[in-house]
Amino acid sequence: MPRNLPGRLPIAMVAFLALFLTCGIGFSQDLKSFEQRITTKVLPNGLTILICERPEAPVFAYTTFVDAGDVNDPSGESGLAHMFEHLAFKGTSQIGTTDYAAEKVALDNIEAANDALEAEKRNPAGSDPKKIEQLQSAFNDAQKAAQKYVIPNQFTDVAERNGAHGLNASTGLDQTMYFWSMPENRLELWAWLESSRLSDAVPREFYKERSVVLEERRMRTDSNPEGRMFEQLLATAYVAHNYGRSGVGWPSEVSQITASEAMAFHRKYYIGSNIVVAVVGDVRATEAMPILEKYFSEVPGGPKPLEMTTVEPKQFAEKTVVIRDPSQPLYVEVYHRPNYQSPDDVVYDAISDIMSNGRVSRLYRDMVRDQQIAAAAGGESAAPGIKYPSLFLFYAYPLPGHTSNEMATAIHKEIDRLKTTDVTDAELAMYKTRTRADLLRGLADNQGLANALATYQTRFGDWRELFRQLDRVDKVTKADIRRVANATFVASNRTSAQIETQMPATPAKNDGGEK
Amino acid sequence: MKIGSIVCAPFVSLLLAALMLPAASPAQQNQPWEKIPIPPLHPFHPQQPKRIELKNGIVLFLQEDHELPFVSGSVLIPGGSRDEDPAKCGLVDLYGQAWRTSGSEKMNGDAMDDLLESKAAHIETAGDDDSTALSWESLKGDTDQVYDIAMDLLFHPKFNEQKLRLAQQQEATGIVRRNDDVNEIAGRESDKLVYGAESPYGRQPELATIAKVTVADLQAWHDRTIGGKLIISVSGDFDSAAMETKLRANFEGLPQAKPNPARHEVFPGPTPGVYFVNKEDVNQSTVEIVGLGTVRHNPDVPSIAMMNDVFAGGFASRLFQRVRTQLGLAYEVGGGLAFGWDHPATFGAVVVTKSGTTVDAIQQTYKVLDGLVDQPFTEEELKRAKDNILNSFLFRYDTKGKVLAQRVRLEFYGYPPDYLETYKAALEKVTVADLNSAAKKYIHPDKYAVLVVGNGSEIKPGLDELKMGPVHNIDITIPGVPAAAGGGAEN
């Protein structure tokens, strides 16, 4: 196992980008073969079901793609979409409870107790410690009272006991995805489980789960140098749009999110028109579609929520973030770019590929191989999302003894080359060949395919775009690359961030805590 | 933002046990989900690869898969970092990088990059702890050309001074950065506690050890390992007969493969106690309670696997239920007694919790561990574990690629080809009595080391509150790196 290689990208970024990177291309003959294997249906509630037959083994994978993520969190409630995602594993009025009618009353009591506690905590005249203590105690008692009715983790237990594999979910800024694989004979059971949590969510054990989510934040962001840096970078690059806001949520906000807020988010965004469910595997559409239709019709209908008003204004000042902390140096710079619907979307992909894909890439050859100043360097075409105008990102991990300034200089030299000189025929052809091959590679995996089909169905209204994108890729020209590079990679459109290593001034106290 | 990988299970409290009972009692057999029919599974006979053993002991596996127009292959070579000279620790990592980047006598690594990338093809080399490997992959139309280059690289590498230096720089960067990530620190230090800091399974490459590695060392390593019992596997869109002919042409004429040398290793396990790594830039403690695991040859492995599932195998497991669901102390919880293919793996219980609840989380985890030994397993727990493991067993062989990888692994470690079937049959036979005796035999809470990586100034109450003896501080200063700055500070 190769040990200790520097990671290529901050983990947070990988999570955001993975989706985008699965985008790709296809041949017409593939499109044709998929046309024969894919059936879609829009239910009366607006929910889209997509079934792709791939009977390689008696299993299937699914992805539920909800077109709402943390970018949709209301002001003051950052982290809400993610909180709801956690809630979606806690069961429904039918699963996870011994007596829902009684539990419902107990849950309402928790909300009332929490509201009273929060009101006193935020009392403008200052909170009374005695009252806080009483209210906290009442809140704890209310939780205990509700806990009596809980069968913990019954939803996931039923799934896992029926062979669920890779059971998980992810919340991005743009979307929330739920997914697992199962033996094919559990299709109907899965449809019951999945549709019921979409339509019948219950805010069970919400406040304990909030503590779990705060631990998740500590792990991914607070205690991770790259996580800390990425959060600051985005907060600096964006002045208006929610892409600049912590996805997992600012601690003061996540720690005060209420179950009522999570349920309001659910009512607004978990409606048929906002959801695509893709199933891939050993499934016959003729048999499966009526079953899925029956269950997923339970999801409430309603018009798709209005798009947000905020548009990130044009950046006019170059910005820089410098983090001085004990971790090793890292340099990142980002430039604003349009969203995935831009005709130039594939041009950004081409630039990213030529600059950073593999040992032939320009940044590798210049910074890693020839100058020997970086351990790794590259670019990513869209972060932290794709749905709204996002950021093109370059990064470099300096070798010991080299500085962020050297990284910036080297990256800018390569950017200038892109602007002033055409890329070679070989580079452009390589991008197109690799993109095509990468698309093909992704087609033999149920879960990957379910993710990709659900994503394209949501973002383009047609899964076929997964394949048709190849046509746009084929049309990218050298002139496109120069034009886009000149328009995008300018100093006034740039935000950079760097970690400068700075050890604590005083020797670390090293005794494992207070005596 | 995933909801988390899960490996641990909680202690079932009396209250919880009482609540769970109705779920299994006949009175509630008519839950809505229990009324949904589960038809028989479609028949499935996973396609086994064709196995060919050459006279010299080299083994070939061919797995045709015509779904996509790609062909990929791999040559697995016995011998890895556990076999390297400790004074040159890191040699196999460097070999894994520099072999490919150097290239062959005919074609240097850079030229190889240009050619392969233009075809969206790959040839890579890598080092692991018990093996090294050369692998390739290409679109069907490039099969022959890419295969020939891969064979050229396998048989005629030309290690290059500059590429070794490049690999050393990369490795040095990894060493200098190894204290940035809490998980990496915890993983590394717990291995050192379990196996010993100088053990082949615990030692770490250092700036001084990687600097000693020369091109001659890489060549010597190659010459020494290439004569071993190679396993070649090819999968994808090809014709087996034609591929077999090609492979025979390359491998049949090689000398008799040298058998893998016998290993004589002792595994005493950790010295019990509390160990602490201070990291001031975090607000969370990563706790690993570690001990020695076992080997897969052990006939108790099926019982241990079931026990692991009850302990930490999912949302309903004892550790997860207690530490995450009931107490909200952690997002990441996990654990189990792992089994290595040819040497004991580790036992571990992992909990990541905010600094202030470190002691609480450790004590709660210990309650779960103690409970494995003194709180008897129930039929319901066993049933759940069997459901969990057996109903998802299919996912171990649901693709031709997984079947092939499994067969290669079994061949490499000397297990019978039907291992998966016999293992499954043994899992089905595990009883509650087996679970109880496995826990008594293999779970030894008093023999574990408790490793905490966290922020000492925030851990209140302190680790001494655990009353587990003196806290041993672990110094993770990287030898050879100036203390005031890592590489590259600008001020």
Interface residues (C-beta under 8 A of the other chain):
Chain A: M1 P2 R3 N4 L5 P6 A15 P55 E56 A57 P58 V59 H82 E85 H86 F89 Q94 I95 T98 K148 V150 I151 P152 N153 Q154 T156 D157 V158 E160 R161 N162 G163 A164 H165 G166 N168 A169 S170 T171 G172 S181 P183 E184 N185 R186 E188 L189 W192 L193 E205 K208 E209 R210 S211 V212 V213 L214 E215 E216 R218 M219 R220 D222 S223 N224 P225 G247 V248 D282 R324 D325 P326 S327 Q328 P329 N357 G358 R359 V360 V368 R369 Q372 A375 Y397 P398 L399 P400 G401 H402 T403 S404 N405 A426 A429 M430 T433 R434 R436 A437 D438 L440 R441 L443 A444 D445 E500 T501 Q502 M503 P504 A508 K509 N510 D511 G512 G513 E514 K515
Chain B: M1 K2 I3 G4 L16 L19 M20 P22 A23 Q31 P32 W33 I36 P37 I38 P39 P40 L41 H42 P43 F44 P46 E67 L68 P69 F70 S81 D93 G96 Q97 T101 G109 D110 D113 D114 E117 S118 K119 A120 A126 G127 D128 D129 L139 L166 Q169 Q170 E171 A172 T173 G174 I175 V176 R177 R178 D180 D181 V182 E184 Q204 P205 V274 F276 N278 E280 D281 V282 N283 Q284 G314 F315 A316 F320 Q321 R324 T325 Q326 L327 G328 L329 A330 Y331 E332 V352 T353 K354 T358 V359 R384 D387 N388 N391 S392 L394 F395 Y397 D398 T399 K400 V452 G456 S457 E458 I459 K460 P461 G462 L463 D464 V471 N473 V481 A483 A484 A485 G486 G487 G488 A489 E490 N491
